[in-house]
Amino acid sequence: MAYYAIAPIVCALLQRELYMHLYINQVWDGSDATLDQIRVINSTIPVTGFGTTVVHDWPVTVGVEANATVVGHARGLHIQSSHDGVSGWYTSFILMFEDKSFKGSTLKVMGITPQDGQWSIIGGTGEFVMAQGVIDHKIVKQGISRIYELNIHVVYTPMDSSVFECNSWKLGPPQGGIVM
C-alpha cells in the first residue's frame, strides 16, 4: 500500500477568506508576574542590541482594555536583526487560538516588527490549514507595555476527513497512490 496519494487539481479548491480584528499586549517591564517575554540572549553590541534574542508569549485579545477577552497567544521569538538597532526586530510566532470558535487552530506568522507594518501569514493548522495572508499591525498604546492593533486577512483551505471530489478524481487518505 502506498503512503501517498496524488491527484491533479482540475477544479478550484474550496478556500475561505477571513478577517479578524485583534490586539497583542507586549509587556517587557514590570514584575515577573506580568512579563510576557524574556531576553534569552544578550547582545555584545550595546549601542544597537544587534543579536538580542527574546522569547515571548503575548496574549491576544479582542480589545485594548486590561480585562479584554483573551482569544489566544502569540508564542515565539523576536531577534534584533538590524545593525542600526532601529529598523526592527525579526519576529516569528505561532498564533494559537484558545477561544471556542477556533480552539486548537494556529497561524504561523513572521516578519520584521517596526513601529507599524505587516507580518506574513505563512501557514496554519486546524481550521487554518494551508493558510496564507497578512497581518497589518500598528502600535495603539505604549508605556511599560505595548499594545498592537492587528488587522488579520487570511485565506485558507479547510480540511476534514471527508474525500474531496472533482470530476472523476478523488483524493482522500492514502490507499494506493493515485485513485481514479
PyRosetta script that sets phi, psi and omega in degrees:
from pyrosetta import init, pose_from_sequence

init()
pose = pose_from_sequence("MAYYAIAPIVCALLQRELYMHLYINQVWDGSDATLDQIRVINSTIPVTGFGTTVVHDWPVTVGVEANATVVGHARGLHIQSSHDGVSGWYTSFILMFEDKSFKGSTLKVMGITPQDGQWSIIGGTGEFVMAQGVIDHKIVKQGISRIYELNIHVVYTPMDSSVFECNSWKLGPPQGGIVM")
pose.set_psi(1, 133.6)
pose.set_omega(1, 179.9)
pose.set_phi(2, -72.4)
pose.set_psi(2, 150.7)
pose.set_omega(2, 178.5)
pose.set_phi(3, -94.7)
pose.set_psi(3, 8.0)
pose.set_omega(3, -176.4)
pose.set_phi(4, -140.0)
pose.set_psi(4, 165.5)
pose.set_omega(4, 173.2)
pose.set_phi(5, -140.9)
pose.set_psi(5, 134.2)
pose.set_omega(5, -179.2)
pose.set_phi(6, -127.2)
pose.set_psi(6, 137.2)
pose.set_omega(6, 174.6)
pose.set_phi(7, -149.1)
pose.set_psi(7, 143.5)
pose.set_omega(7, 176.6)
pose.set_phi(8, -70.5)
pose.set_psi(8, 149.6)
pose.set_omega(8, 174.8)
pose.set_phi(9, -95.1)
pose.set_psi(9, 104.6)
pose.set_omega(9, -177.7)
pose.set_phi(10, -107.4)
pose.set_psi(10, 2.9)
pose.set_omega(10, 173.8)
pose.set_phi(11, -146.0)
pose.set_psi(11, 165.4)
pose.set_omega(11, -176.1)
pose.set_phi(12, -65.8)
pose.set_psi(12, 139.8)
pose.set_omega(12, 173.4)
pose.set_phi(13, -73.5)
pose.set_psi(13, 146.7)
pose.set_omega(13, 173.8)
pose.set_phi(14, -70.0)
pose.set_psi(14, 121.2)
pose.set_omega(14, 177.3)
pose.set_phi(15, -127.6)
pose.set_psi(15, 152.4)
pose.set_omega(15, 176.1)
pose.set_phi(16, -120.5)
pose.set_psi(16, 148.9)
pose.set_omega(16, 178.6)
pose.set_phi(17, -118.2)
pose.set_psi(17, 134.2)
pose.set_omega(17, -174.9)
pose.set_phi(18, -135.3)
pose.set_psi(18, 138.3)
pose.set_omega(18, 172.5)
pose.set_phi(19, -116.5)
pose.set_psi(19, 137.0)
pose.set_omega(19, 175.9)
pose.set_phi(20, -133.5)
pose.set_psi(20, 147.2)
pose.set_omega(20, 176.4)
pose.set_phi(21, -123.1)
pose.set_psi(21, 107.4)
pose.set_omega(21, -174.4)
pose.set_phi(22, -135.3)
pose.set_psi(22, 179.3)
pose.set_omega(22, -179.7)
pose.set_phi(23, -136.6)
pose.set_psi(23, 145.9)
pose.set_omega(23, 171.9)
pose.set_phi(24, -113.7)
pose.set_psi(24, 134.3)
pose.set_omega(24, 176.5)
pose.set_phi(25, -110.2)
pose.set_psi(25, 111.1)
pose.set_omega(25, -178.6)
pose.set_phi(26, -102.4)
pose.set_psi(26, 112.5)
pose.set_omega(26, 179.8)
pose.set_phi(27, -109.3)
pose.set_psi(27, 114.9)
pose.set_omega(27, -179.6)
pose.set_phi(28, -114.1)
pose.set_psi(28, -3.9)
pose.set_omega(28, -178.7)
pose.set_phi(29, -137.0)
pose.set_psi(29, 142.0)
pose.set_omega(29, 179.8)
pose.set_phi(30, 135.1)
pose.set_psi(30, -163.1)
pose.set_omega(30, -179.0)
pose.set_phi(31, -76.6)
pose.set_psi(31, 162.3)
pose.set_omega(31, 178.7)
pose.set_phi(32, -58.1)
pose.set_psi(32, -28.6)
pose.set_omega(32, -178.6)
pose.set_phi(33, -69.6)
pose.set_psi(33, -24.7)
pose.set_omega(33, -177.3)
pose.set_phi(34, -103.9)
pose.set_psi(34, -15.3)
pose.set_omega(34, -179.1)
pose.set_phi(35, -65.3)
pose.set_psi(35, 138.7)
pose.set_omega(35, 175.8)
pose.set_phi(36, -123.5)
pose.set_psi(36, 21.0)
pose.set_omega(36, 173.9)
pose.set_phi(37, -156.0)
pose.set_psi(37, 156.4)
pose.set_omega(37, 179.4)
pose.set_phi(38, -144.4)
pose.set_psi(38, 137.0)
pose.set_omega(38, 178.0)
pose.set_phi(39, -76.4)
pose.set_psi(39, 123.4)
pose.set_omega(39, -179.3)
pose.set_phi(40, -106.8)
pose.set_psi(40, -21.3)
pose.set_omega(40, 175.3)
pose.set_phi(41, -134.1)
pose.set_psi(41, 121.0)
pose.set_omega(41, 177.0)
pose.set_phi(42, -91.1)
pose.set_psi(42, 142.0)
pose.set_omega(42, 179.9)
pose.set_phi(43, -74.7)
pose.set_psi(43, 149.9)
pose.set_omega(43, 172.3)
pose.set_phi(44, -93.8)
pose.set_psi(44, 2.3)
pose.set_omega(44, 178.6)
pose.set_phi(45, -111.9)
pose.set_psi(45, 92.0)
pose.set_omega(45, -171.1)
pose.set_phi(46, -65.3)
pose.set_psi(46, -29.6)
pose.set_omega(46, -175.7)
pose.set_phi(47, -68.2)
pose.set_psi(47, -46.2)
pose.set_omega(47, -175.8)
pose.set_phi(48, -103.0)
pose.set_psi(48, -22.1)
pose.set_omega(48, -176.0)
pose.set_phi(49, 75.0)
pose.set_psi(49, 13.9)
pose.set_omega(49, -178.1)
pose.set_phi(50, -51.9)
pose.set_psi(50, 126.3)
pose.set_omega(50, 179.1)
pose.set_phi(51, 95.6)
pose.set_psi(51, -11.0)
pose.set_omega(51, 178.0)
pose.set_phi(52, -58.4)
pose.set_psi(52, 132.3)
pose.set_omega(52, -178.4)
pose.set_phi(53, -121.9)
pose.set_psi(53, 131.0)
pose.set_omega(53, -176.8)
pose.set_phi(54, -128.0)
pose.set_psi(54, 132.5)
pose.set_omega(54, 174.5)
pose.set_phi(55, -96.9)
pose.set_psi(55, 136.6)
pose.set_omega(55, -177.4)
pose.set_phi(56, -132.4)
pose.set_psi(56, 155.4)
pose.set_omega(56, 174.6)
pose.set_phi(57, -140.8)
pose.set_psi(57, 77.3)
pose.set_omega(57, -173.6)
pose.set_phi(58, -86.1)
pose.set_psi(58, 131.5)
pose.set_omega(58, 174.6)
pose.set_phi(59, -69.8)
pose.set_psi(59, 141.7)
pose.set_omega(59, 177.0)
pose.set_phi(60, -111.1)
pose.set_psi(60, 123.9)
pose.set_omega(60, -172.6)
pose.set_phi(61, -126.4)
pose.set_psi(61, 170.6)
pose.set_omega(61, 178.5)
pose.set_phi(62, -91.9)
pose.set_psi(62, -3.7)
pose.set_omega(62, 179.8)
pose.set_phi(63, -155.0)
pose.set_psi(63, 175.0)
pose.set_omega(63, -178.8)
pose.set_phi(64, -89.8)
pose.set_psi(64, -12.1)
pose.set_omega(64, -177.5)
pose.set_phi(65, -66.0)
pose.set_psi(65, 152.2)
pose.set_omega(65, -179.8)
pose.set_phi(66, -60.2)
pose.set_psi(66, -30.7)
pose.set_omega(66, -178.7)
pose.set_phi(67, -101.0)
pose.set_psi(67, 18.8)
pose.set_omega(67, 179.9)
pose.set_phi(68, -62.7)
pose.set_psi(68, 147.1)
pose.set_omega(68, -179.4)
pose.set_phi(69, -63.8)
pose.set_psi(69, 128.6)
pose.set_omega(69, 176.4)
pose.set_phi(70, -86.0)
pose.set_psi(70, 124.4)
pose.set_omega(70, 179.4)
pose.set_phi(71, -108.1)
pose.set_psi(71, -7.0)
pose.set_omega(71, 179.4)
pose.set_phi(72, 175.9)
pose.set_psi(72, -170.4)
pose.set_omega(72, 178.4)
pose.set_phi(73, -138.2)
pose.set_psi(73, 145.5)
pose.set_omega(73, 173.4)
pose.set_phi(74, -100.9)
pose.set_psi(74, 103.0)
pose.set_omega(74, -174.9)
pose.set_phi(75, -111.4)
pose.set_psi(75, 123.8)
pose.set_omega(75, -179.2)
pose.set_phi(76, 175.6)
pose.set_psi(76, -140.8)
pose.set_omega(76, -178.4)
pose.set_phi(77, -148.0)
pose.set_psi(77, 160.7)
pose.set_omega(77, 171.1)
pose.set_phi(78, -138.4)
pose.set_psi(78, 143.1)
pose.set_omega(78, -173.0)
pose.set_phi(79, -128.5)
pose.set_psi(79, 131.1)
pose.set_omega(79, 174.9)
pose.set_phi(80, -71.2)
pose.set_psi(80, 105.5)
pose.set_omega(80, -171.6)
pose.set_phi(81, -111.8)
pose.set_psi(81, 10.3)
pose.set_omega(81, 177.6)
pose.set_phi(82, -115.1)
pose.set_psi(82, 138.7)
pose.set_omega(82, 179.1)
pose.set_phi(83, -66.6)
pose.set_psi(83, -27.3)
pose.set_omega(83, -178.4)
pose.set_phi(84, -81.2)
pose.set_psi(84, -11.6)
pose.set_omega(84, 178.0)
pose.set_phi(85, 72.3)
pose.set_psi(85, 4.3)
pose.set_omega(85, -176.0)
pose.set_phi(86, -116.8)
pose.set_psi(86, -34.6)
pose.set_omega(86, -171.5)
pose.set_phi(87, -60.1)
pose.set_psi(87, -23.6)
pose.set_omega(87, 177.5)
pose.set_phi(88, 131.8)
pose.set_psi(88, 172.0)
pose.set_omega(88, -179.4)
pose.set_phi(89, -104.8)
pose.set_psi(89, 138.1)
pose.set_omega(89, 169.0)
pose.set_phi(90, -72.0)
pose.set_psi(90, 126.3)
pose.set_omega(90, -175.9)
pose.set_phi(91, -124.4)
pose.set_psi(91, 133.2)
pose.set_omega(91, 177.4)
pose.set_phi(92, -140.2)
pose.set_psi(92, 126.8)
pose.set_omega(92, 178.5)
pose.set_phi(93, -154.7)
pose.set_psi(93, 164.4)
pose.set_omega(93, 173.1)
pose.set_phi(94, -107.2)
pose.set_psi(94, 121.5)
pose.set_omega(94, 175.9)
pose.set_phi(95, -86.2)
pose.set_psi(95, 105.1)
pose.set_omega(95, -175.6)
pose.set_phi(96, -99.5)
pose.set_psi(96, 118.1)
pose.set_omega(96, -178.7)
pose.set_phi(97, -86.1)
pose.set_psi(97, 137.8)
pose.set_omega(97, -177.7)
pose.set_phi(98, -122.3)
pose.set_psi(98, -8.1)
pose.set_omega(98, -179.3)
pose.set_phi(99, -78.4)
pose.set_psi(99, 169.6)
pose.set_omega(99, -174.9)
pose.set_phi(100, -68.3)
pose.set_psi(100, -27.1)
pose.set_omega(100, -178.1)
pose.set_phi(101, -65.7)
pose.set_psi(101, -43.8)
pose.set_omega(101, -174.9)
pose.set_phi(102, -128.5)
pose.set_psi(102, 24.8)
pose.set_omega(102, -174.6)
pose.set_phi(103, -50.4)
pose.set_psi(103, 127.8)
pose.set_omega(103, 178.5)
pose.set_phi(104, 86.5)
pose.set_psi(104, -11.9)
pose.set_omega(104, 178.8)
pose.set_phi(105, -83.6)
pose.set_psi(105, 153.6)
pose.set_omega(105, -179.5)
pose.set_phi(106, -135.1)
pose.set_psi(106, 157.3)
pose.set_omega(106, 167.6)
pose.set_phi(107, -122.7)
pose.set_psi(107, 134.2)
pose.set_omega(107, 175.8)
pose.set_phi(108, -92.6)
pose.set_psi(108, 125.1)
pose.set_omega(108, -171.6)
pose.set_phi(109, -128.3)
pose.set_psi(109, 141.0)
pose.set_omega(109, 174.8)
pose.set_phi(110, -154.7)
pose.set_psi(110, 158.1)
pose.set_omega(110, 177.3)
pose.set_phi(111, 159.2)
pose.set_psi(111, -173.5)
pose.set_omega(111, 177.0)
pose.set_phi(112, -95.8)
pose.set_psi(112, 140.8)
pose.set_omega(112, -178.4)
pose.set_phi(113, -110.6)
pose.set_psi(113, 85.8)
pose.set_omega(113, 167.3)
pose.set_phi(114, -80.9)
pose.set_psi(114, -169.2)
pose.set_omega(114, 178.3)
pose.set_phi(115, -56.4)
pose.set_psi(115, -52.4)
pose.set_omega(115, 177.5)
pose.set_phi(116, -131.3)
pose.set_psi(116, 146.1)
pose.set_omega(116, -179.0)
pose.set_phi(117, 173.5)
pose.set_psi(117, -151.2)
pose.set_omega(117, -178.2)
pose.set_phi(118, -133.0)
pose.set_psi(118, 147.7)
pose.set_omega(118, 168.7)
pose.set_phi(119, -116.8)
pose.set_psi(119, 149.6)
pose.set_omega(119, 176.9)
pose.set_phi(120, -90.2)
pose.set_psi(120, 140.5)
pose.set_omega(120, 168.9)
pose.set_phi(121, -96.7)
pose.set_psi(121, 118.1)
pose.set_omega(121, -172.1)
pose.set_phi(122, -113.8)
pose.set_psi(122, 6.6)
pose.set_omega(122, 178.5)
pose.set_phi(123, 168.2)
pose.set_psi(123, -179.3)
pose.set_omega(123, 179.3)
pose.set_phi(124, -172.8)
pose.set_psi(124, 171.8)
pose.set_omega(124, 177.6)
pose.set_phi(125, -135.8)
pose.set_psi(125, 171.8)
pose.set_omega(125, 179.7)
pose.set_phi(126, 65.7)
pose.set_psi(126, -127.4)
pose.set_omega(126, 178.8)
pose.set_phi(127, -61.0)
pose.set_psi(127, -27.3)
pose.set_omega(127, -171.6)
pose.set_phi(128, -103.1)
pose.set_psi(128, 37.1)
pose.set_omega(128, 178.5)
pose.set_phi(129, -58.8)
pose.set_psi(129, 138.6)
pose.set_omega(129, 179.1)
pose.set_phi(130, 57.5)
pose.set_psi(130, 37.2)
pose.set_omega(130, -179.1)
pose.set_phi(131, -72.0)
pose.set_psi(131, 147.2)
pose.set_omega(131, 169.3)
pose.set_phi(132, -150.7)
pose.set_psi(132, 147.8)
pose.set_omega(132, -178.7)
pose.set_phi(133, 167.8)
pose.set_psi(133, -156.4)
pose.set_omega(133, -175.3)
pose.set_phi(134, -146.5)
pose.set_psi(134, 148.6)
pose.set_omega(134, 172.9)
pose.set_phi(135, -119.4)
pose.set_psi(135, 116.3)
pose.set_omega(135, 171.5)
pose.set_phi(136, -84.6)
pose.set_psi(136, 126.1)
pose.set_omega(136, -179.5)
pose.set_phi(137, -126.2)
pose.set_psi(137, 145.5)
pose.set_omega(137, 174.1)
pose.set_phi(138, -148.6)
pose.set_psi(138, 149.2)
pose.set_omega(138, 179.7)
pose.set_phi(139, -78.8)
pose.set_psi(139, 126.8)
pose.set_omega(139, 179.4)
pose.set_phi(140, -113.6)
pose.set_psi(140, -10.8)
pose.set_omega(140, 178.7)
pose.set_phi(141, -157.7)
pose.set_psi(141, 138.2)
pose.set_omega(141, -179.4)
pose.set_phi(142, -145.2)
pose.set_psi(142, 140.0)
pose.set_omega(142, 178.0)
pose.set_phi(143, -169.7)
pose.set_psi(143, -119.2)
pose.set_omega(143, 172.6)
pose.set_phi(144, -81.2)
pose.set_psi(144, -1.7)
pose.set_omega(144, 173.4)
pose.set_phi(145, -140.3)
pose.set_psi(145, 171.7)
pose.set_omega(145, 179.0)
pose.set_phi(146, -133.2)
pose.set_psi(146, 131.2)
pose.set_omega(146, 176.8)
pose.set_phi(147, -110.3)
pose.set_psi(147, 123.8)
pose.set_omega(147, 176.6)
pose.set_phi(148, -99.5)
pose.set_psi(148, 133.8)
pose.set_omega(148, 168.9)
pose.set_phi(149, -88.9)
pose.set_psi(149, 132.0)
pose.set_omega(149, -178.4)
pose.set_phi(150, -115.7)
pose.set_psi(150, 128.5)
pose.set_omega(150, 169.0)
pose.set_phi(151, -113.6)
pose.set_psi(151, 107.3)
pose.set_omega(151, -172.1)
pose.set_phi(152, -101.3)
pose.set_psi(152, 129.4)
pose.set_omega(152, 175.6)
pose.set_phi(153, -127.1)
pose.set_psi(153, 113.9)
pose.set_omega(153, -175.6)
pose.set_phi(154, -133.8)
pose.set_psi(154, 142.0)
pose.set_omega(154, 173.0)
pose.set_phi(155, -117.4)
pose.set_psi(155, 134.0)
pose.set_omega(155, -177.7)
pose.set_phi(156, -145.9)
pose.set_psi(156, 162.9)
pose.set_omega(156, 179.4)
pose.set_phi(157, -109.6)
pose.set_psi(157, 108.4)
pose.set_omega(157, -179.2)
pose.set_phi(158, -63.6)
pose.set_psi(158, 137.7)
pose.set_omega(158, 179.0)
pose.set_phi(159, -122.6)
pose.set_psi(159, 140.4)
pose.set_omega(159, 171.6)
pose.set_phi(160, -143.9)
pose.set_psi(160, -174.9)
pose.set_omega(160, -174.4)
pose.set_phi(161, -82.9)
pose.set_psi(161, -3.5)
pose.set_omega(161, -179.9)
pose.set_phi(162, -77.3)
pose.set_psi(162, 162.9)
pose.set_omega(162, 178.7)
pose.set_phi(163, -87.9)
pose.set_psi(163, 132.2)
pose.set_omega(163, 176.5)
pose.set_phi(164, -88.4)
pose.set_psi(164, 133.8)
pose.set_omega(164, 179.8)
pose.set_phi(165, -115.2)
pose.set_psi(165, 142.6)
pose.set_omega(165, 176.4)
pose.set_phi(166, -152.9)
pose.set_psi(166, 115.4)
pose.set_omega(166, -174.5)
pose.set_phi(167, 55.1)
pose.set_psi(167, -127.5)
pose.set_omega(167, -178.1)
pose.set_phi(168, -96.9)
pose.set_psi(168, 1.5)
pose.set_omega(168, -178.7)
pose.set_phi(169, -93.6)
pose.set_psi(169, 142.9)
pose.set_omega(169, 173.7)
pose.set_phi(170, -129.5)
pose.set_psi(170, 134.7)
pose.set_omega(170, 176.2)
pose.set_phi(171, -127.5)
pose.set_psi(171, 118.0)
pose.set_omega(171, 179.3)
pose.set_phi(172, -140.3)
pose.set_psi(172, -156.8)
pose.set_omega(172, 178.1)
pose.set_phi(173, -58.2)
pose.set_psi(173, 143.9)
pose.set_omega(173, -177.2)
pose.set_phi(174, -57.4)
pose.set_psi(174, 129.4)
pose.set_omega(174, 176.9)
pose.set_phi(175, -140.0)
pose.set_psi(175, 8.5)
pose.set_omega(175, -179.4)
pose.set_phi(176, 151.9)
pose.set_psi(176, 31.5)
pose.set_omega(176, 178.1)
pose.set_phi(177, 83.3)
pose.set_psi(177, -133.8)
pose.set_omega(177, -178.2)
pose.set_phi(178, -73.8)
pose.set_psi(178, 135.3)
pose.set_omega(178, 179.5)
pose.set_phi(179, -120.1)
pose.set_psi(179, 131.0)
pose.set_omega(179, 176.1)
pose.set_phi(180, -117.3)
pose.dump_pdb("model.pdb")
